[in-house]
Amino acid sequence: MSSTLKSLRALADPTRLRIIALLEKDELSVNELQEITRMGQSRISTHLGLLQDARLLQSRRDGKRTFYRLNQEADAVARDFIQLAVRGARETHEHAADELNLKRVLARRNEQAQVYFNQIAGRFDRVYGPGRSWQAFGHLLLRVLPPLVVADLGSGEGLLSELLARRCKKVIAVDNSEKIVAFGAAKAKKNGLKNLEFRLGDLENPPVDVQSVDLVILSQALHHASVPATAILSAFKMLRGGGQIMILDLLQHNFDKARELYGDRWLGFAESDLHRWLEDAGFKKIEVSVVAREEQSPHFQTILAGGVK
Ligand SMILES: C[S@@+](CC[C@H](N)C(=O)[O-])C[C@H]1O[C@@H](n2cnc3c(N)ncnc32)[C@H](O)[C@@H]1O
């Protein structure tokens, strides 16, 4: 049967005109159509099937539900049929009730989302949100980084370096463990990150040229330095004017076992110590703050310290 005949047949029923008129206003599920039109599911489904067969409608699955809407790719003839159907629906005696019921169903749909967000307002940042994570935020923030040259000191195998290398001009990852450097370099190669270079060296005297980088990162690395102030001074030297240092470390704690469990030399740092070392090295615009606290004992807290050369 030609598509014109199919469309004419599909429109030869007032119920189907009503359905088209409703779907012209919004996408609706079978349940919602049932509620609006007060018809049984199988009747609605039959009508929807016919309309879809005539290419006047489209559907999409969303979990267990199927949503219907007018065919967005309908040709000019089909669009004319749809307009006629909408006009015809207005002449049915159910039209006024359909409009009212549609309004109610759509209002409830919006309310459901609002009720949820109203309930959690004030706690939103702390409750679970599907798909929301610091990892995801991290990726988002990395996308807005300018093309910097970065030195990641005490880089480990390059968890952060690899992420940075996807956006930055160059990343130099320095670590004093031969094994870690070999592993990190092999992984960077495997991942095709040609702008990520691993270098073996000490973070107190790193193998990085003076005034050659825009950003120095010390992520959970400074507490391994024998003299942290020396590492910060070295960072200052390797930065270009206007470059920044970013230190992520632990706030001073009493968890002695960190020495034996994680090889830590320092049990975190006081905010004032970091501030002083940054100032003594010559950094300006210094900011030091606690940015995270772990839920589990011993409740390590993360400190973020930064400054500009
Ligand atoms: C806790 S890990 C942090 C790794 C990474 N920055 C991160 O945030 O995931 C500390 C790293 O610093 C390295 N390290 C320890 N002392 C160092 C030193 N004096 N110079 C350079 N790297 C050092 C270790 O080999 C280890 O890979």
The ligand as a Gaussian input file, in Angstrom:
#p B3LYP/6-31G(d) Opt

LIG

0 1
 C       52.144000       8.481000      46.860000
 S       52.920000       8.377000      45.307000
 C       52.085000       9.656000      44.429000
 C       52.004000       9.374000      42.979000
 C       51.225000      10.405000      42.175000
 N       51.790000      11.711000      42.249000
 C       49.766000      10.425000      42.557000
 O       49.270000      11.433000      43.085000
 O       49.080000       9.424000      42.300000
 C       54.498000       9.020000      45.618000
 C       55.481000       8.847000      44.474000
 O       56.621000       9.649000      44.736000
 C       57.783000       8.911000      44.419000
 N       58.877000       9.457000      45.235000
 C       59.117000       9.241000      46.548000
 N       60.182000       9.966000      46.953000
 C       60.611000      10.641000      45.865000
 C       61.694000      11.538000      45.628000
 N       62.523000      11.896000      46.616000
 N       61.851000      12.028000      44.400000
 C       61.025000      11.682000      43.391000
 N       59.996000      10.837000      43.551000
 C       59.797000      10.324000      44.776000
 C       57.427000       7.472000      44.696000
 O       58.233000       6.596000      43.939000
 C       55.961000       7.421000      44.292000
 O       55.828000       7.057000      42.956000

